[in-house]
Amino acid sequence: DNLEKAYYKYYNLIFSFQYFKKGDWNPSNSKYLLQFVKTSKFHYLNAQIYQLHGVYEHILGKNEQAIRFEEFALKELDKISYPYKSTLLKNSFYALTRYHIYNDSPKKAEQFLELVKGGAKNRFEKENHKYFFFYQSMLDSINKDFSSAFKNLMEYTSQNNVYTVLKNQNAYNELEAKYQTAEKERQILEEQKKVRANRNWLIAATLALLLGAGIAILLQKNTTKKRQLAEQEVQLKQQRVENLLKEQELVSIDAMIAGQEKERQKVANELHDDLGSLMATIKLHFENVPVSKKDPALKNAQKLLEQAYQKIRGMAHHKNSGVMSDQGLLPAVKKMAQTINETNTLQVTVADFGLGERLENALELTIFRMVQELVANIIKHADATTAHIQFTQHEAQLNIIVEDNGKGFDSASVESNQNGMGLTTIEKRVEHLEGSFTIDSVLGKGTSILIDIPV
């Protein structure tokens, strides 16, 4: 994110600029960081960025610019509580002392140096306190107080030597630790030699035992192999029985779907041909009734008759929507979505990617019925306001996603709908098509059904 990127560029700038190598300063990183601090709320990092740019300007001899950057840093530090900014704040005071000395403003330098007095909050401040004596020595020299300047310079040198000794002590301790480690490694090697000698004797004894045990193991393996073969044969028989039962179940599903399709076609034909024709004839007779056309009762009867006729016609078309030999899968699904959208209770959108040529008619019909049942489940159970159907075909694979923004359900507790093509039946049908069926539902957040089918 932006904060991580800013920290990266900040440390990258520091490492390229270490030992004050002006030529290695990265202008691109500098520009990014100065742009970052304009909107950044990370005041600690902002102060560090301004302090680093102050150092750079000072190295270039631009002390006015260096002072301006340090003042920006102080403004950022004002927004942080004291315990968390103590070290950075004192760093700014030391820096401003130095910049004002080099800018021929010793009075201002004295004011900032006075601000670093007080107890150190941590070891960094304790170590940096030596610079107080260094800058005080410089100011004493400027003020012609050479005795005090010499005294402060000696104090700075003394403290600087103390930390040099401490660093050397750390180096000595590190070498001592390495020596002790090398001694221990030598002792370990000697112990390992003894262990290897004992191990060789142990290996010889073990080989003798293994040789005797080898024959017994071979006999045992032979017996175990025979038992495993017998168990595998039993498992194969059981698997064949399960496959037969599964095939029988899929045949039953096929028969159920075929029966439903025939029944849909039969009902659609009866609604359209018989009852539809009858309603059209009744409507024609009503129009020829020798009474006033303005009679309210006649108008109401004609209106109700028209509504009944349109409902019968719509039911016929709806029941007949499975016959897709002329229109195909995608138009049929879009037509179904349009019909549902007209009710203004559920908005269904349909999208397709790569679904170009028609599929085999029986496969299209099966897919349509599965989608139709999934949408019906959304209408009946999901309390959703929107649903989305997506078809994606890639090479020999068709992906179908049906999702809604409804109340969701516990997919582990779903049972087969015995009155129709329930989720369990759809899953078995997809399995029969050598595909995969996945339910992703979260209570209160909606449901997504994913189907992958080879085509």
C-alpha positions in Angstrom: 0.0 0.0 0.0 1.0 3.7 -0.1 2.5 3.6 3.5 4.7 0.5 2.7 5.8 2.1 -0.6 6.7 5.4 1.2 8.8 3.4 3.8 10.5 1.5 1.1 11.5 4.7 -0.8 12.5 6.4 2.5 15.0 3.6 3.5 16.1 3.2 -0.1 17.0 6.9 -0.1 18.9 6.6 3.3 21.0 3.6 2.1 21.9 5.2 -1.2 22.9 8.4 0.7 24.9 6.8 3.5 28.3 8.3 4.2 26.8 11.5 2.6 27.5 10.5 -1.0 25.7 13.3 -2.8 26.0 11.7 -6.2 24.0 8.6 -5.0 21.0 10.7 -3.8 17.9 9.4 -5.7 15.8 12.4 -7.0 12.9 10.2 -8.0 12.4 8.8 -4.5 12.9 12.3 -3.0 10.2 13.7 -5.3 7.8 10.9 -4.4 8.3 11.3 -0.6 7.8 15.1 -0.7 4.6 14.5 -2.6 3.6 11.8 -0.1 3.9 14.1 3.0 1.5 16.6 1.5 -1.5 14.3 2.2 0.0 11.8 4.7 -1.5 11.5 8.2 1.5 9.4 9.3 3.2 12.3 11.2 6.1 10.2 12.5 7.2 9.2 9.0 6.5 12.6 7.7 9.0 14.1 10.3 11.7 11.5 9.3 11.3 12.4 5.6 11.7 16.2 6.3 14.7 15.5 8.6 16.4 13.4 5.9 15.9 16.2 3.3 17.3 18.7 5.8 20.5 16.7 6.0 20.8 16.5 2.2 20.3 20.3 1.8 22.9 20.9 4.5 25.4 18.7 2.8 24.8 20.8 -0.4 25.5 23.9 1.6 21.9 25.1 1.4 21.4 25.8 5.2 18.2 27.9 4.7 16.6 25.0 2.9 17.8 22.6 5.6 16.3 24.8 8.3 13.0 25.0 6.4 12.8 21.2 6.2 13.5 20.9 10.0 10.8 23.4 10.8 8.4 21.2 8.7 9.5 18.2 10.8 8.8 20.1 14.0 5.2 20.9 12.8 4.6 17.2 12.1 6.1 16.3 15.6 3.7 18.8 17.2 0.9 16.4 16.2 2.4 13.5 18.2 2.3 13.1 22.0 5.7 13.6 23.7 6.7 10.1 24.8 6.6 8.9 21.2 8.5 11.7 19.6 11.3 12.5 22.2 14.2 11.1 20.2 13.1 12.6 16.8 12.4 15.9 18.5 15.9 16.1 20.0 17.4 15.1 16.7 15.6 18.1 15.1 17.0 20.4 17.8 20.6 19.1 17.3 20.1 19.6 13.5 18.8 23.1 13.8 21.6 24.0 16.2 24.1 22.8 13.5 22.3 24.5 10.6 22.1 27.8 12.4 25.8 27.7 13.3 26.7 27.1 9.7 24.1 29.8 8.7 25.9 32.4 10.9 23.0 32.5 13.4 24.7 31.5 16.7 21.9 33.1 18.9 19.2 30.9 17.3 21.6 27.9 17.5 21.9 28.5 21.3 18.1 28.6 21.7 17.7 25.2 20.0 20.7 23.6 21.9 19.1 24.8 25.2 16.1 22.6 24.3 18.0 19.3 24.3 18.9 19.6 28.0 17.1 17.2 30.3 17.2 13.5 31.0 17.6 10.9 28.2 14.5 8.8 27.5 16.4 5.9 25.9 19.9 4.7 25.0 19.8 6.6 21.6 19.3 9.9 23.4 21.9 8.9 26.0 24.5 8.2 23.2 23.5 11.4 21.2 23.9 13.6 24.3 27.6 13.8 23.5 26.7 16.2 20.6 25.4 18.7 23.1 29.0 19.2 24.3 30.3 19.3 20.7 27.9 22.0 19.6 28.3 23.9 22.9 32.1 23.9 22.2 31.5 25.4 18.8 29.3 28.1 20.2 31.8 28.9 23.0 34.5 29.3 20.3 32.2 31.7 18.3 31.6 33.7 21.6 35.4 33.8 22.2 35.1 31.7 25.5 37.9 29.4 24.6 38.3 27.9 28.0 34.7 26.7 28.1 35.0 25.6 24.5 38.0 23.4 25.3 36.2 21.9 28.4 33.1 21.0 26.3 35.3 19.6 23.5 37.1 17.3 26.0 33.7 16.2 27.4 32.5 15.3 23.9 35.8 13.4 23.2 35.5 11.6 26.5 31.9 10.4 25.9 32.7 9.6 22.3 35.6 7.4 23.5 33.3 5.6 26.0 31.0 4.5 23.2 34.0 3.5 21.1 35.2 1.3 23.9 31.7 -0.2 24.3 31.6 -1.0 20.6 35.1 -2.6 20.8 33.9 -4.5 23.9 31.0 -5.8 21.8 33.4 -6.9 19.1 35.5 -8.6 21.7 32.5 -10.4 23.1 31.5 -11.5 19.6 35.0 -13.0 19.0 34.9 -14.7 22.3 31.6 -16.2 21.5 32.9 -17.4 18.1 35.9 -19.0 19.9 33.7 -20.8 22.4 31.5 -22.0 19.5 34.6 -23.4 17.7 35.7 -25.2 20.8 32.4 -26.8 21.3 32.3 -27.8 17.6 35.7 -29.5 18.1 34.5 -31.4 21.1 31.4 -32.4 19.2 33.5 -33.8 16.3 35.5 -35.9 18.8 32.3 -37.2 20.3 31.0 -38.0 16.8 34.1 -40.0 16.1 33.5 -42.1 19.2 29.8 -42.5 18.3 30.7 -43.6 14.7 33.0 -46.3 16.1 30.3 -47.6 18.4 27.8 -47.4 15.6 29.9 -49.6 13.3 29.9 -52.3 15.9 26.2 -51.9 16.3 25.6 -52.0 12.5 27.5 -55.3 12.3 25.3 -56.8 15.0 22.2 -55.4 13.5 23.0 -56.9 10.0 23.2 -60.3 11.6 19.8 -59.8 13.2 18.4 -58.4 9.9 19.6 -61.4 7.9 17.8 -63.7 10.3 14.7 -61.6 10.3 14.6 -61.1 6.5 13.3 -64.6 5.8 10.5 -64.2 8.4 9.5 -60.9 6.8 9.4 -62.4 3.3 7.0 -65.1 4.6 4.9 -62.5 6.3 4.7 -60.3 3.2 3.6 -63.2 1.1 0.8 -63.9 3.5 -0.2 -60.2 3.7 -0.2 -59.9 -0.1 -2.6 -62.8 -0.4 -4.9 -61.2 2.2 -4.8 -57.8 0.4 -5.6 -59.4 -2.9 -8.7 -61.0 -1.3 -9.7 -57.7 0.2 -9.3 -55.9 -3.1 -11.5 -58.4 -4.9 -14.2 -57.9 -2.3 -13.9 -54.1 -2.7 -14.1 -54.4 -6.5 -17.3 -56.4 -6.2 -18.8 -53.8 -3.9 -17.8 -51.0 -6.3 -19.4 -52.8 -9.2 -22.6 -53.0 -7.2 -22.5 -49.3 -6.3 -21.9 -48.4 -9.9 -24.9 -50.4 -11.0 -27.1 -48.7 -8.3 -25.8 -45.3 -9.4 -26.5 -46.0 -13.1 -30.0 -47.2 -12.1 -30.6 -44.0 -10.2 -29.4 -41.8 -13.1 -31.7 -43.7 -15.5 -34.6 -43.0 -13.1 -33.6 -39.3 -13.1 -33.5 -39.3 -17.0 -36.9 -41.0 -17.0 -38.3 -38.4 -14.6 -37.0 -35.5 -16.7 -38.3 -37.0 -19.9 -41.7 -37.5 -18.2 -41.7 -33.9 -16.9 -40.9 -32.7 -20.4 -43.7 -34.7 -22.0 -46.1 -33.5 -19.3 -45.1 -29.9 -19.8 -45.6 -30.3 -23.6 -49.0 -32.0 -23.1 -50.2 -29.3 -20.7 -48.9 -26.6 -23.0 -50.7 -28.0 -26.0 -53.9 -28.5 -24.1 -53.8 -24.9 -22.7 -52.9 -23.4 -26.1 -55.0 -25.6 -28.5 -58.1 -26.6 -26.4 -58.6 -24.1 -23.6 -57.0 -21.2 -25.6 -59.2 -21.8 -28.6 -62.2 -22.1 -26.3 -61.5 -18.8 -24.6 -60.9 -17.1 -28.0 -64.4 -18.4 -29.1 -66.1 -17.2 -26.0 -64.4 -13.8 -26.4 -65.7 -13.7 -30.0 -69.3 -14.5 -28.9 -69.1 -11.8 -26.2 -68.1 -9.2 -28.8 -71.2 -10.1 -30.9 -73.7 -9.9 -27.9 -76.6 -7.6 -29.2 -76.5 -5.2 -26.2 -75.0 -1.8 -25.6 -71.2 -1.8 -25.9 -71.1 0.7 -23.1 -72.8 -1.5 -20.6 -70.4 -1.6 -17.5 -71.2 -5.2 -16.8 -70.3 -6.2 -20.3 -67.1 -4.2 -20.2 -66.0 -5.8 -16.9 -66.8 -9.3 -18.3 -64.8 -8.6 -21.5 -61.9 -7.3 -19.4 -61.9 -10.3 -17.1 -62.2 -12.6 -20.1 -59.2 -10.9 -21.8 -57.2 -11.3 -18.6 -58.1 -15.0 -18.4 -57.1 -15.5 -22.0 -53.7 -13.8 -21.6 -53.0 -15.8 -18.4 -53.8 -19.1 -20.3 -51.7 -18.0 -23.2 -48.8 -17.1 -20.9 -49.0 -20.4 -19.0 -48.9 -22.2 -22.3 -45.8 -20.4 -23.4 -44.2 -20.9 -20.0 -44.9 -24.6 -20.0 -43.7 -24.9 -23.5 -40.4 -23.1 -22.7 -38.5 -26.4 -22.6 -38.9 -26.9 -26.3 -35.7 -25.1 -27.6 -35.2 -26.8 -30.9 -35.8 -23.4 -32.7 -34.4 -20.9 -30.2 -31.6 -22.6 -28.3 -30.4 -22.5 -24.7 -29.3 -18.9 -24.3 -32.4 -17.3 -25.9 -34.6 -19.5 -23.8 -32.9 -18.5 -20.5 -33.0 -14.8 -21.5 -36.7 -15.1 -22.3 -37.4 -16.8 -19.0 -35.5 -13.9 -17.3 -37.5 -11.3 -19.1 -40.8 -12.9 -18.1 -39.6 -12.9 -14.4 -38.4 -9.3 -14.6 -41.9 -8.2 -15.8 -43.3 -9.2 -12.4 -41.0 -6.5 -10.7 -40.4 -8.8 -7.8 -37.0 -10.3 -8.9 -34.6 -8.8 -11.4 -32.7 -11.5 -13.3 -29.7 -10.7 -15.5 -28.1 -13.1 -18.0 -24.5 -12.9 -19.3 -22.6 -15.2 -21.6 -18.9 -15.4 -22.5 -17.8 -17.6 -25.4 -21.1 -19.3 -25.8 -21.2 -19.4 -29.5 -22.5 -22.4 -31.3 -25.5 -24.5 -30.2 -25.0 -27.5 -28.0 -26.6 -30.9 -28.5 -30.4 -30.4 -28.0 -30.8 -32.9 -25.2 -27.9 -31.3 -23.3 -29.3 -27.8 -23.8 -32.7 -29.0 -22.5 -31.1 -30.6 -19.4 -29.1 -27.4 -18.7 -32.2 -25.2 -19.2 -34.2 -27.3 -16.7 -31.5 -27.2 -14.1 -31.2 -23.4 -14.5 -35.0 -23.1 -14.4 -35.2 -25.1 -11.2 -32.4 -23.0 -9.6 -34.2 -19.8 -10.4 -37.5 -21.3 -9.1 -35.7 -22.1 -5.8 -34.6 -18.4 -5.6 -38.1 -17.2 -6.2 -39.7 -19.6 -3.6 -37.1 -19.6 -0.9 -34.3 -16.9 -1.1 -36.3 -13.7 -0.6 -33.9 -12.1 -3.1 -34.2 -8.9 -5.1 -31.6 -9.7 -7.7 -30.3 -12.9 -9.4 -27.6 -13.4 -12.0 -27.1 -16.2 -14.5 -23.7 -16.5 -16.2 -22.6 -19.0 -19.0 -18.9 -19.2 -19.8 -17.6 -21.6 -22.4 -13.9 -22.3 -22.7 -12.8 -24.9 -25.2 -14.6 -28.1 -24.1 -15.8 -26.8 -20.8 -19.1 -25.0 -19.9 -19.3 -23.1 -16.6 -22.7 -22.0 -15.3 -23.1 -19.7 -12.3 -26.5 -18.9 -10.7 -26.3 -16.5 -7.8 -28.6 -14.3 -5.8 -28.5 -11.7 -3.0 -31.0 -13.6 -0.8 -31.0 -14.9 2.7 -28.8 -17.9 2.0 -29.0 -21.4 3.6 -27.0 -24.1 5.3 -25.9 -26.2 2.3 -25.0 -29.1 4.6 -28.6 -29.6 5.6 -30.1 -29.5 2.0 -32.3 -32.4 1.2 -33.7 -33.5 -2.2 -36.9 -31.9 -3.3 -39.2 -34.9 -3.9 -41.7 -32.8 -5.9 -39.3 -31.7 -8.6 -35.7 -31.4 -9.8 -34.2 -30.5 -6.3 -30.6 -29.6 -5.6 -29.6 -33.2 -4.9 -31.2 -34.4 -8.2 -29.4 -31.6 -10.1 -26.1 -32.6 -8.5 -26.6 -36.2 -9.5 -27.5 -35.1 -13.1 -24.3 -33.0 -13.3 -22.4 -35.9 -12.0 -23.9 -38.1 -14.7 -22.7 -35.5 -17.2 -19.2 -36.0 -15.7 -19.3 -32.4 -14.4 -18.9 -30.8 -11.0 -21.6 -29.1 -8.8 -20.7 -26.6 -6.0 -22.9 -24.7 -3.5 -21.5 -21.6 -1.9 -24.1 -20.1 0.4 -23.7 -17.7 3.4 -26.6 -17.0 5.7 -27.8 -13.5 5.2 -25.5 -12.9 2.2 -26.9 -14.9 -0.6 -26.1 -18.1 -2.6 -23.9 -19.0 -5.6 -24.4 -22.3 -7.5 -21.4 -23.3 -9.7 -21.8 -26.0 -12.4 -19.0 -27.1 -14.7 -19.9 -29.5 -17.5 -17.7 -30.9 -20.3 -19.3 -30.2 -23.8 
